Amino acid sequence: MSERSADLEALTTLNAKVTAARDSGLFQLLRGALGDEAARDAFARVQVVPALLRPVGEPLSPLSRISRAELAQALNMALFLDVTDRVPMAAAYVADLQRDGQQLVFDHGALRTVAWPSGALPPGEAAITRVLRPLGFTMAATYPLPRLKMTGRAWRHADFPEDIAQFFVSELHPERFSESFQGAVTRVLSTSQDPLAPADLALLEHLARDGELPIGSAVALLPKLVGCFARQHALFEADDYQLLLTESAEMAWIATEGNAFNHATDRVADIEAVVAAQRALDRPVKDSIETSATGRVRQTAFKAARVMREFLDRGQRVRLEVPGSFHEFIQRAPFDESGALDLAFDAGNATGIFKMTAGAAKDADTTGEAAAC
């Protein structure tokens, strides 16, 4: 068989998998909330276990119900699409898999929060955990990150712990930094808006109580949940960005990217083989593989994308190039002969991975737009 014929066969097989999922509540939820193309893209990229492909009746029938696990999976798939849209290396890697007829196993997404007053937004991880709890996630472990002056917490799905991607939610603690740093944090976060309206919070309460929602309510809620994983504050002064950067690259990243996924992670069987393949393609993979104290969890990543972001500079809009998000790889070994995977994280690994988005902003882009506020 020629290489072209093999590629066509692989794509045909992948398309058949996507088509077979179209009658599931999960596909209908994604299609109703994001459109048919985005739903197909999500299923083509991310592997979904059969238990989450529960068929429903007539599309968008008022009698159809969506479980908390299906809504959690839909949110994860939508957020993964967002990462591939923002991270060129993630898009290239996923395109390679699709050409081979493969879907990746989405292991976890990571995001950053700030334990500090944040305008109309609940401070710190509360802005995110109010979404995760009704979806069925529970806090599995806490990971102190003292060198970063942060705390990380892993949120794992109660119904499908191995099959629905975890959330690694970190909080930065401004009180451990200088007063001038705290002042800049206050100025940056004070304009934050809450993406969830009272009606959205009411639906989350119903979901927490019942464990499911009518499909129409789930379709309406999903885009609002996706909107929680974004930047909620307004433009701010470039001088404040530089001040934050001098003490914490992590807070500087939060200032430009907010609560967006810092990275999404592919669970792979052989991380060394993946790294070798990506380096052979001349892609920017981290120099080392982080290994947990147990030896069961190994991680590495592409280097972070560089993105252009707008700032204020004394009444004028300027653009700076800053670190964006990235795509990560993780290999998890089982605990024992039972085959149950070690789903834990490692503080040392996390600290090493956090360095992927550390970096100073370059000078303002003189060719970019400059306009009065």
C-alpha positions in Angstrom: 0.0 0.0 0.0 1.4 3.5 -0.9 1.9 6.1 1.7 -0.9 8.2 0.2 -3.3 5.2 0.3 -2.4 4.5 3.9 -3.1 8.2 4.8 -6.5 8.1 3.1 -7.4 4.9 4.9 -6.4 6.3 8.3 -8.4 9.5 7.6 -11.4 7.3 6.5 -11.2 5.3 9.8 -11.0 8.5 11.8 -14.0 10.0 10.0 -15.9 6.9 10.6 -15.3 7.2 14.4 -16.5 10.8 14.4 -19.6 9.9 12.4 -20.4 7.0 14.8 -20.4 9.5 17.7 -22.9 11.8 16.1 -26.0 10.3 17.8 -24.5 10.7 21.3 -25.6 13.3 23.7 -22.0 14.5 23.9 -21.8 15.2 20.2 -25.2 16.9 20.2 -24.2 19.0 23.1 -21.0 20.2 21.4 -22.8 20.7 18.1 -25.6 22.7 19.7 -23.2 24.9 21.7 -20.3 25.3 19.3 -21.6 24.3 15.8 -21.2 21.1 13.8 -17.6 21.9 12.5 -16.2 22.5 16.0 -18.0 19.3 17.3 -16.4 17.2 14.5 -13.0 18.8 15.1 -13.2 18.1 18.8 -14.1 14.4 18.3 -11.4 14.1 15.6 -8.7 15.3 18.0 -9.7 13.9 21.4 -10.3 10.3 22.3 -13.6 9.7 24.1 -14.4 6.5 26.0 -17.5 4.6 24.9 -19.2 5.1 28.3 -19.4 8.9 27.5 -21.0 8.3 24.1 -24.5 7.6 25.4 -27.0 7.8 22.6 -30.0 10.1 23.0 -33.2 10.4 21.2 -34.3 13.2 18.8 -31.5 15.9 18.6 -32.1 18.6 21.2 -35.3 17.0 22.3 -36.5 18.6 25.6 -36.7 15.1 27.1 -33.0 14.5 26.5 -30.7 14.9 29.5 -27.0 15.5 29.7 -25.1 14.1 32.7 -22.5 16.1 34.6 -19.8 13.8 33.1 -20.9 14.5 29.6 -20.9 18.2 30.2 -17.5 18.0 31.9 -16.1 16.1 28.8 -17.7 18.7 26.5 -16.1 21.5 28.4 -12.7 19.8 28.3 -13.0 19.2 24.5 -14.0 22.8 23.9 -11.0 24.0 25.9 -8.7 21.7 24.1 -9.9 23.2 20.8 -9.0 26.6 22.2 -5.5 25.6 23.0 -4.9 24.2 19.5 -6.2 27.5 18.1 -3.8 29.5 20.2 -0.7 27.2 20.1 0.8 26.5 16.6 2.8 23.6 17.8 -0.2 22.0 19.4 -2.1 22.4 16.1 0.8 20.8 14.1 1.1 17.9 16.5 -2.6 17.2 16.5 -2.7 17.4 12.7 0.0 14.7 12.5 -2.1 12.4 14.7 -5.2 13.0 12.6 -3.3 12.2 9.4 -2.4 8.9 11.0 -6.0 8.3 12.0 -5.3 8.8 15.7 -6.9 10.8 18.5 -5.0 11.9 21.6 -5.8 11.0 25.2 -6.4 14.4 26.9 -4.8 14.0 30.4 -5.2 17.4 32.0 -5.4 21.1 31.5 -3.6 23.6 33.7 -4.6 27.1 34.5 -3.5 29.9 36.9 -5.5 32.0 39.3 -4.6 34.7 41.9 -5.7 34.6 45.5 -6.5 38.3 45.6 -9.5 40.6 45.2 -10.5 40.6 41.6 -13.2 43.1 40.8 -16.6 41.3 40.2 -14.8 37.9 39.8 -14.5 35.6 42.8 -10.9 35.6 43.9 -8.4 32.9 43.2 -9.5 29.3 42.4 -13.0 30.0 43.5 -13.7 31.5 40.1 -13.0 28.1 38.6 -14.0 25.6 41.3 -17.6 26.9 41.4 -17.7 25.4 37.9 -15.7 22.2 38.5 -17.7 21.0 41.6 -21.1 20.9 39.9 -19.5 19.1 36.9 -18.4 16.3 39.2 -14.8 17.2 39.9 -13.4 16.8 43.4 -10.1 18.1 44.8 -7.7 15.2 44.7 -4.5 16.6 46.1 -2.7 19.8 47.0 0.8 20.7 45.7 2.8 23.5 47.5 5.0 25.4 45.0 7.0 27.5 47.4 9.6 28.6 44.9 6.9 30.1 42.7 4.9 31.4 45.8 2.0 29.4 44.5 -0.2 26.5 45.5 -1.4 23.9 43.0 -4.5 21.7 43.3 -5.5 18.7 41.2 -9.2 18.4 40.4 -10.3 14.9 39.3 -13.6 13.7 38.0 -15.5 11.5 40.5 -17.2 9.4 37.8 -14.5 8.9 35.3 -11.1 9.7 37.0 -8.9 8.2 34.3 -11.0 9.1 31.3 -12.0 12.8 31.8 -9.1 15.1 31.8 -8.1 16.5 35.2 -7.7 20.2 36.0 -4.5 21.4 37.6 -5.5 24.8 39.2 -2.8 26.9 40.7 -3.2 30.0 42.9 -0.5 32.7 43.2 -0.2 34.4 46.6 0.6 38.2 46.1 0.9 38.7 49.9 4.3 36.8 49.6 5.6 39.5 47.3 6.5 43.2 47.7 4.0 46.0 48.3 4.7 47.5 44.9 4.0 44.1 43.3 0.7 43.8 45.3 -0.3 47.3 44.1 0.3 46.3 40.4 -1.8 43.1 41.0 -4.6 45.2 42.4 -4.6 47.6 39.5 -4.6 44.8 36.9 -7.3 42.6 38.5 -9.6 45.3 39.7 -11.5 45.6 36.4 -12.3 41.9 36.3 -15.9 41.0 35.2 -17.8 37.9 36.0 -18.6 35.8 32.9 -21.4 34.0 34.7 -24.8 35.6 35.1 -27.3 34.6 37.9 -29.1 32.3 35.4 -25.8 30.5 34.7 -25.1 30.0 38.4 -28.7 28.7 38.9 -28.1 26.1 36.2 -24.9 25.1 38.0 -26.8 24.7 41.2 -29.4 22.5 39.4 -26.5 20.4 38.0 -24.9 20.0 41.4 -28.3 18.9 42.8 -29.4 16.5 40.1 -26.2 15.4 38.4 -27.8 16.3 35.0 -29.5 19.0 33.0 -32.0 19.1 30.1 -30.0 19.2 26.9 -31.2 22.7 26.0 -30.0 24.0 29.3 -26.7 22.3 28.9 -26.3 23.7 25.4 -26.9 27.2 26.7 -24.6 26.8 29.7 -21.5 25.3 27.9 -20.3 28.5 26.1 -20.6 30.3 29.4 -18.5 27.7 31.1 -15.9 28.0 28.3 -15.9 31.7 28.9 -14.7 31.2 32.5 -11.3 30.0 31.1 -10.2 33.3 29.7 -8.9 36.7 30.8 -11.6 38.7 32.6 -9.8 42.0 33.2 -9.4 45.0 30.9 -6.3 46.5 29.3 -3.7 47.7 31.8 -0.4 49.7 31.8 2.7 48.1 30.3 4.6 49.5 33.3 2.6 47.3 35.6 3.4 44.3 33.4 7.1 45.0 33.7 6.8 45.4 37.4 5.0 42.1 37.8 7.6 40.4 35.5 10.5 41.5 37.7 9.1 39.4 40.6 6.9 36.7 39.1 6.9 35.5 35.5 3.8 33.5 36.5 1.8 36.6 37.6 3.0 38.4 34.4 1.5 35.5 32.4 -1.8 35.7 34.3 -1.9 39.4 33.6 -2.0 38.9 29.9 -3.7 35.5 29.6 -5.9 35.3 32.7 -7.5 32.0 33.5 -7.0 30.5 30.0 -5.4 27.0 29.8 -1.7 27.5 30.4 -1.3 24.2 28.7 -3.2 21.1 27.6 -1.5 17.7 28.0 -1.5 14.5 25.8 -1.2 11.2 27.8 1.3 9.1 25.8 2.6 5.6 26.0 6.3 6.3 25.3 7.3 9.9 26.1 10.9 9.4 24.9 9.7 8.2 21.5 7.3 11.2 21.2 10.1 13.6 22.1 12.5 12.0 19.5 9.8 12.2 16.8 9.1 15.9 17.5 12.8 16.8 17.6 13.2 15.0 14.3 10.6 17.4 12.9 12.7 20.3 14.4 10.0 21.3 16.8 10.9 23.2 20.0 10.6 20.5 22.7 11.8 21.2 26.3 15.4 20.1 26.8 14.6 17.6 29.5 11.9 15.2 30.7 10.7 15.9 34.2 10.3 12.7 36.3 8.3 12.5 39.5 9.8 11.3 42.8 7.9 8.0 42.4 9.3 7.6 38.8 5.8 6.8 37.6 5.0 10.2 36.1 7.1 11.8 33.3 6.4 15.1 31.6 7.8 17.4 29.0 6.4 20.0 26.6 6.8 22.2 23.6 8.2 25.6 24.4 5.5 28.2 24.9 4.1 30.1 21.9 4.9 33.8 21.6 1.8 36.0 21.3 1.1 39.7 20.7 -0.9 41.4 23.5 -2.2 44.9 23.8 -1.3 47.2 26.7 -1.8 50.8 27.7 1.1 53.2 27.7 0.0 56.6 29.1 -3.2 56.7 27.1 -2.0 54.9 24.0 -2.4 51.3 23.0 0.8 49.4 22.4 1.6 45.8 21.5 4.2 43.6 23.2 5.3 40.1 22.4 4.8 37.9 25.5 4.7 34.2 26.3 1.5 32.4 25.5 0.4 28.8 26.2 1.9 25.5 25.2 1.2 21.8 24.7 2.5 19.2 27.1 3.1 15.4 27.1 2.8 13.1 30.0 3.5 9.4 30.5 1.7 7.7 33.5 2.7 4.3 34.7 0.3 2.0 36.6 0.6 1.6 40.4 0.7 -2.2 40.2 -0.6 -5.2 38.3 -4.2 -3.9 38.6 -3.4 -1.5 35.8 -4.8 1.6 37.7 -2.8 4.6 36.5 -0.9 6.9 38.8 -3.0 10.1 38.3 -1.0 12.2 40.7 1.1 15.2 39.9 4.5 16.1 41.3 5.5 19.5 42.7 9.0 19.3 41.2 7.6 18.4 37.8 5.1 21.2 38.0 7.8 23.8 38.9 9.9 22.7 36.0 7.0 22.8 33.6 6.0 26.3 34.8 9.3 27.6 33.5 8.0 27.0 29.9 6.1 30.3 30.1 8.8 32.4 31.9 10.3 35.0 29.7 10.6 38.8 29.3 8.4 40.7 27.0 10.2 42.2 24.0 10.0 45.9 23.3 6.7 47.3 22.0 6.0 46.4 18.5 6.6 49.6 16.6 4.7 48.3 13.6 1.6 47.4 15.6 -1.5 49.5 16.0 -1.4 52.5 18.3 -4.6 54.3 19.1 -5.9 56.7 21.7 -8.0 55.0 24.4 
